[in-house]
Every structure is written in structure tokens, then in C-alpha cells.
Amino acid sequence: MTVIDTYTAGDPQQDVQWTYLTRHEIADALADEGFPVSVTVVDSLLDEAEMRLRKAQKNKTMRRDPDRNEQFEHIAALKKEYLDAGLPVLSMDTKKREILGDYARPGRVLATAPLAAWDHDFATHSPGVVIPHGLFDVARNEGYMHLGESHDTSEFAADALLDWWRCYGCNRYPHAAELLLLCDGGGSNGSRRVVFKEQLQRVADRTDLTIHVAHYPPGCSKYNLIEHRLFPHITRALQGMFLTSLDMVRDFVRRATTQTGLRVFARKLLGAYKTGQRAAANSVERLHVLFESTLPRWNYFVLPTALWDVI
């Protein structure tokens, strides 16, 4: 179709073409070329060309590490090994924080009349924020959200993991001596953060668990399981709502179940978590970390002190 060819752009690497013309503009352009057709005919022509309305998907990474593929294969092998052994496999990440208040949020709800929201989105008008930290149990298809009101820090992430084990994990996996933790490459649980390893050491010592950590390569956070197995359902549960308190957010999050079996648990994790915390000067010597031979900057074990003393 000449009209489409003239006004088409594309990505030759993905063999994807797109046009900014509307259906009516295409019909008008065809008429100018001597082929007067209706919009219905344009729809048929577009269908034959496999062109339909689509939106951009955030799946093109800005960084591509040379060891990316090897790490993905390693993570896949680790997941299979732990799942086959009946050991917990947890995906960890922090969701975008929620601002409390009568703000207009994306989404719609059933109502008898339009809902009145604040006319500006000034964060200074908010009574507070909610920091939603998530853990996703891959084997059980269960999500665990810990809601804080302070900051997203390594200590907050470690406290969420510790609370999960004490309230849920120890009952679901009574014979587990270790777990696999899948994390992003950056943020509060970043691969280069010594303070994160320091906090995991605290969790290992208090639970007697060996924590096997595997980080996704830089720029690949969207591939972390929690990003598409849990967080979209949390977003759906909060759409169009006025979030006025931490308790309200917790109650809505618990409703983020699915017909395919996802269950979501939510608990408040209160406390003042300070940003800018640094690892202790001698923490590296005190940490009981064993780095794997395969891509050690992304894969390592954090051993409890009791186990470290006997090996």
C-alpha cells in the first residue's frame, strides 16, 4: 500500500513497522490517489498487513552486559535445582512508592458520580508515603508485600525477608536449610552494595539459613519474576483509589488475587529506615560470604555464622 509505505517508520532489527496515520487519514489519502474506500475497507487492509493499535513495551535494555546471557542461563539452572529440591525460591524487589492523599490515580472505579480529587499533584500536600517491598514465592505463586512509611533501604529489604521467614517461610518450608533469592542488579538490594550483604548476614544469623543470592544483570530488572508475576496485580488492585492510610493500602493489596491462583499477603513494617547508611569499616572481614565460580559479582552465598565456624 503506497500510502502506508510513504508514512511508515520502523525498526529494521525487529522487523517492526508503524505509521502515525489514523484510519480516516489513510482512507482520505487513498481517495486522493484515485481509490475512494471506506474506513471499513481500510480496517481490512490493515488486518491483512497485520497492523493494529499497539503500545510500546519496556523490554529494550539500555545496557547489555557481555555476560548477560550466561547469567540468565545460570539463574534458570538455579531455579530448577531449588524448585526440584523443594527449597524456597524468592524474587525480591521494591515497587514504586505510593503517595497518600486524595490524588487522581490512573484507573476507574464504579461510582454514582465523578470522584473529586485534588486539583494538583503536589507531594508536599500528602500526609505521607507508602514504601511497598515485595517478595514473590515462585513455587507457591504467593506474593508478600511489606509496607513501610520511611525509605527503601537495604535494612528495610532485609527486615522484610526476615519477617517473611518468621511469619510464613518457616511454616511453609520447615525443613529448608537454604533459600534462593533473586534480586535486581541495583537499588537497595544491589549486587555491589556491601551494606546489603551485611544485612543479609544478619538475616542468615537469625534464621540459620544459607541465603543463595543471584542478581539479574544491569538493565534487566524487568525480567525479575516479581515484576510480571506480582506487581502488575498490585497496581490493578490500587487503580483509581484514594489512598489515605497505610492500613487502607494494606487491605487493597491483599485483594490482588487472580483466577490462576495468586495469593497476596501484606503486612506493615514500621520503623525509621535512614538513607545513606554505610557498611561498617571491617564488615567485609566479618561477613561470611562465599562467591560462586560462575560470575561471582552476581552470585554468592551468605552463610550463618554457626555454619561458617564449622567449615
C-alpha positions as CSV (number, residue, x, y, z in Angstrom):
1,M,0.0,0.0,0.0
2,T,1.7,3.2,-1.2
3,V,0.1,5.4,1.4
4,I,1.4,3.2,4.2
5,D,4.8,2.9,2.7
6,T,5.1,6.7,2.4
7,Y,4.2,7.3,6.1
8,T,5.8,4.3,7.7
9,A,8.7,4.1,10.1
10,G,10.2,1.0,11.6
11,D,13.0,-0.8,13.4
12,P,14.9,-3.0,10.9
13,Q,16.4,-5.1,13.8
14,Q,13.0,-6.2,14.9
15,D,11.3,-6.1,11.5
16,V,8.5,-3.9,13.0
17,Q,6.8,-1.2,11.0
18,W,4.4,1.5,12.3
19,T,2.6,4.6,11.0
20,Y,1.4,7.7,12.6
21,L,-1.6,8.0,10.2
22,T,-5.1,7.4,11.5
23,R,-7.6,5.1,9.7
24,H,-9.5,8.2,8.4
25,E,-6.3,9.8,7.1
26,I,-5.4,6.6,5.3
27,A,-8.9,6.5,3.7
28,D,-8.5,10.1,2.6
29,A,-5.0,9.5,1.2
30,L,-6.3,6.5,-0.8
31,A,-9.1,8.7,-2.2
32,D,-6.5,11.3,-3.3
33,E,-4.8,8.5,-5.2
34,G,-8.0,7.6,-7.0
35,F,-9.1,4.7,-4.7
36,P,-12.1,6.0,-2.7
37,V,-12.7,3.5,0.1
38,S,-14.5,3.4,3.4
39,V,-12.8,3.1,6.8
40,T,-14.1,-0.5,7.0
41,V,-12.1,-1.3,3.9
42,V,-9.0,0.3,5.5
43,D,-9.5,-1.9,8.5
44,S,-9.5,-5.0,6.3
45,L,-6.3,-3.8,4.5
46,L,-4.6,-3.1,7.9
47,D,-5.6,-6.5,9.1
48,E,-4.1,-8.1,6.0
49,A,-0.9,-6.2,6.8
50,E,-1.1,-7.4,10.4
51,M,-1.1,-3.8,11.6
52,R,-3.2,-2.9,14.6
53,L,-3.1,-0.5,17.5
54,R,-0.2,-1.4,19.8
55,K,1.6,0.4,22.6
56,A,5.3,0.4,23.4
57,Q,6.7,-2.3,25.7
58,K,9.5,-1.6,28.1
59,N,11.7,-4.6,27.0
60,K,14.6,-3.0,25.3
61,T,17.5,-2.7,27.7
62,M,19.7,0.4,27.8
63,R,22.7,-1.6,28.8
64,R,23.8,-5.0,27.6
65,D,26.5,-6.7,29.7
66,P,28.6,-9.3,27.8
67,D,27.8,-11.9,30.5
68,R,24.1,-11.2,30.4
69,N,23.1,-14.5,28.6
70,E,25.3,-16.6,30.8
71,Q,23.8,-15.2,33.9
72,F,20.2,-15.8,32.7
73,E,21.1,-19.4,32.0
74,H,22.7,-19.7,35.4
75,I,19.6,-18.3,37.1
76,A,17.4,-20.7,35.2
77,A,19.5,-23.6,36.3
78,L,19.5,-22.5,39.9
79,K,15.7,-22.0,39.9
80,K,15.2,-25.6,38.6
81,E,17.7,-27.0,41.1
82,Y,16.0,-25.3,44.1
83,L,12.4,-26.0,43.0
84,D,13.1,-29.6,42.3
85,A,14.6,-29.9,45.8
86,G,11.5,-28.3,47.4
87,L,13.5,-25.3,48.6
88,P,12.2,-21.7,48.6
89,V,12.9,-19.5,45.6
90,L,12.1,-15.9,46.3
91,S,12.1,-12.9,43.8
92,M,12.7,-9.6,45.6
93,D,12.2,-6.0,44.6
94,T,10.7,-2.7,45.8
95,K,7.7,-1.3,43.9
96,K,7.3,2.4,43.2
97,R,6.2,4.2,46.3
98,E,2.6,5.3,46.8
99,I,1.7,8.9,47.9
100,L,-1.1,9.1,50.4
101,G,-4.0,11.6,49.8
102,D,-6.9,12.3,47.5
103,Y,-4.8,12.3,44.3
104,A,-6.3,11.4,40.9
105,R,-4.8,8.0,40.2
106,P,-4.9,6.0,36.9
107,G,-7.9,3.7,36.6
108,R,-11.6,3.8,37.1
109,V,-14.0,2.6,39.8
110,L,-17.8,2.1,39.9
111,A,-19.4,5.2,41.3
112,T,-22.7,7.1,41.1
113,A,-20.8,10.3,40.2
114,P,-17.3,11.6,39.3
115,L,-15.0,11.4,42.3
116,A,-13.5,14.7,43.5
117,A,-9.7,14.6,43.6
118,W,-7.2,17.3,44.4
119,D,-6.6,19.6,41.5
120,H,-2.8,19.4,41.8
121,D,-0.4,16.6,42.5
122,F,1.9,18.4,44.8
123,A,3.6,15.8,47.0
124,T,4.0,18.4,49.8
125,H,0.2,18.2,50.4
126,S,0.5,14.5,51.1
127,P,0.2,13.2,54.7
128,G,2.8,10.5,54.0
129,V,4.0,7.8,51.6
130,V,4.0,4.0,51.5
131,I,7.1,2.1,50.5
132,P,5.9,-1.3,49.1
133,H,8.6,-4.0,49.3
134,G,7.7,-7.3,47.6
135,L,8.7,-10.9,47.8
136,F,7.3,-13.5,45.4
137,D,7.4,-17.2,46.2
138,V,7.9,-18.8,42.8
139,A,6.8,-22.4,43.8
140,R,3.7,-21.4,45.7
141,N,2.6,-18.5,43.5
142,E,2.3,-16.3,46.6
143,G,3.2,-12.6,47.0
144,Y,4.3,-10.9,50.2
145,M,4.2,-7.2,50.4
146,H,5.8,-5.3,53.4
147,L,4.6,-1.7,53.6
148,G,6.8,0.9,55.2
149,E,6.4,4.6,55.7
150,S,10.1,5.6,55.7
151,H,12.6,4.8,53.0
152,D,13.7,1.9,50.7
153,T,17.0,0.8,52.2
154,S,19.0,-2.4,52.5
155,E,17.9,-2.7,56.1
156,F,14.3,-2.4,55.1
157,A,14.7,-5.2,52.5
158,A,16.4,-7.5,55.0
159,D,13.7,-6.9,57.6
160,A,11.1,-7.8,55.0
161,L,12.9,-11.1,54.3
162,L,13.3,-11.8,58.0
163,D,9.6,-11.1,58.7
164,W,8.6,-13.3,55.7
165,W,10.6,-16.3,57.2
166,R,9.3,-15.8,60.7
167,C,5.6,-15.4,59.7
168,Y,5.3,-17.6,56.6
169,G,8.5,-19.2,55.4
170,C,9.4,-21.3,58.4
171,N,5.9,-23.0,58.3
172,R,5.8,-23.4,54.5
173,Y,9.4,-24.8,54.4
174,P,10.0,-26.4,57.8
175,H,13.0,-28.5,56.6
176,A,14.7,-25.8,54.5
177,A,18.3,-25.0,55.3
178,E,18.8,-22.5,52.5
179,L,16.9,-20.4,50.0
180,L,17.5,-18.9,46.6
181,L,17.0,-15.1,46.5
182,L,16.7,-13.4,43.0
183,C,17.4,-9.7,43.1
184,D,17.9,-6.8,40.7
185,G,21.4,-5.5,40.0
186,G,20.9,-2.2,41.6
187,G,18.8,-0.4,44.3
188,S,18.6,-1.3,47.9
189,N,19.4,-4.9,47.1
190,G,22.1,-4.1,44.5
191,S,24.9,-6.6,43.7
192,R,27.7,-4.1,44.6
193,R,26.2,-2.9,47.9
194,V,28.3,-4.2,50.8
195,V,25.6,-3.0,53.2
196,F,23.1,-5.3,51.5
197,K,25.4,-8.3,52.1
198,E,25.9,-7.1,55.7
199,Q,22.1,-7.0,56.2
200,L,21.7,-10.5,54.7
201,Q,24.3,-11.7,57.1
202,R,22.1,-10.5,59.9
203,V,19.1,-12.4,58.4
204,A,21.2,-15.6,58.0
205,D,22.4,-15.5,61.6
206,R,18.9,-15.0,62.9
207,T,17.3,-17.7,60.8
208,D,20.2,-20.2,60.4
209,L,19.5,-20.2,56.7
210,T,22.1,-20.1,54.0
211,I,21.0,-17.4,51.5
212,H,22.0,-18.1,47.9
213,V,21.8,-14.8,46.1
214,A,21.6,-14.4,42.3
215,H,21.4,-10.9,40.8
216,Y,20.0,-10.1,37.4
217,P,22.4,-8.3,35.1
218,P,22.4,-4.5,34.9
219,G,19.4,-3.1,32.9
220,C,17.4,-6.4,33.2
221,S,15.2,-5.6,36.2
222,K,12.1,-6.1,34.1
223,Y,13.0,-9.8,33.8
224,N,12.8,-10.3,37.6
225,L,9.8,-12.6,38.1
226,I,8.2,-10.3,40.7
227,E,7.9,-7.6,38.0
228,H,5.3,-9.5,36.0
229,R,4.0,-12.2,38.4
230,L,3.1,-9.9,41.3
231,F,3.5,-6.1,40.8
232,P,1.0,-5.7,37.9
233,H,-1.7,-7.2,40.1
234,I,-0.8,-4.9,42.9
235,T,-1.1,-2.0,40.5
236,R,-4.5,-3.2,39.4
237,A,-5.8,-3.5,43.0
238,L,-4.9,0.1,43.7
239,Q,-6.2,1.7,40.4
240,G,-8.5,4.6,40.8
241,M,-8.4,4.5,44.6
242,F,-7.9,7.4,47.0
243,L,-5.2,6.0,49.3
244,T,-5.4,7.8,52.7
245,S,-3.6,5.5,55.1
246,L,-1.1,2.6,55.3
247,D,-3.9,0.3,56.6
248,M,-6.0,1.1,53.5
249,V,-3.1,0.3,51.2
250,R,-2.5,-3.0,53.0
251,D,-6.2,-4.0,52.7
252,F,-6.3,-3.2,49.0
253,V,-3.0,-5.1,48.3
254,R,-4.4,-8.2,49.9
255,R,-7.2,-8.2,47.3
256,A,-4.7,-8.6,44.4
257,T,-5.5,-12.2,43.8
258,T,-6.0,-13.9,40.4
259,Q,-8.1,-16.7,39.0
260,T,-4.9,-18.5,38.2
261,G,-4.1,-18.9,41.9
262,L,-2.0,-16.0,43.0
263,R,-2.4,-15.2,46.7
264,V,-1.1,-12.0,48.2
265,F,-0.2,-11.3,51.9
266,A,0.5,-7.9,53.2
267,R,2.0,-6.6,56.5
268,K,3.1,-3.3,57.8
269,L,6.8,-2.9,58.5
270,L,7.1,0.3,60.6
271,G,10.3,2.0,61.7
272,A,12.6,4.8,60.6
273,Y,14.9,3.5,57.9
274,K,17.7,6.0,57.3
275,T,19.2,6.5,53.9
276,G,22.9,6.9,53.3
277,Q,23.9,4.1,55.6
278,R,27.3,2.7,55.0
279,A,28.8,-0.7,55.8
280,A,31.0,-0.9,58.9
281,A,34.7,-0.4,58.3
282,N,35.6,-4.1,59.0
283,S,32.3,-5.6,57.7
284,V,34.0,-7.4,54.7
285,E,36.1,-9.4,57.1
286,R,33.2,-10.2,59.3
287,L,30.9,-11.3,56.5
288,H,30.6,-15.0,55.8
289,V,30.2,-14.7,52.0
290,L,31.2,-17.4,49.5
291,F,31.3,-16.2,45.9
292,E,30.5,-18.7,43.2
293,S,33.0,-19.5,40.5
294,T,30.3,-18.6,37.9
295,L,30.1,-14.8,37.6
296,P,31.0,-14.2,41.3
297,R,30.0,-10.5,41.1
298,W,26.4,-11.6,40.7
299,N,26.2,-15.0,42.5
300,Y,27.2,-15.7,46.1
301,F,26.2,-17.5,49.3
302,V,25.7,-15.7,52.7
303,L,26.3,-18.3,55.4
304,P,25.1,-18.1,59.0
305,T,27.9,-17.8,61.5
306,A,27.2,-21.1,63.1
307,L,27.8,-22.9,59.7
308,W,30.8,-20.8,58.8
309,D,32.5,-21.8,62.1
310,V,32.4,-25.5,61.2
311,I,33.6,-25.3,57.6
